[in-house]
């Protein structure tokens, strides 16, 4: 799945399998805040001079980041 599909799946509400996914305004704001936080963290960990925004994390740093969100 694409990133957008994952975000919609996580933040949307459905009454049944056949209804369309809807993201409430409150959940939209939560998603935006989380994406901003992730983006800021990625930029802070970006390898010096990397044009492709490549980051380096230890497994401990990754787990702390993932579990704190």
Residue pairs with C-beta under 8 A, 6 or more apart in sequence:
1 9
7 31
7 35
8 21
8 23
9 21
10 31
11 23
11 27
11 28
11 30
11 31
12 21
12 22
12 23
12 27
13 21
13 22
13 23
13 24
13 27
14 20
14 21
14 22
23 31
34 69
37 69
38 69
41 65
42 53
42 55
43 53
45 55
45 56
45 57
45 61
46 53
46 54
46 55
47 54
47 55
47 56
57 65
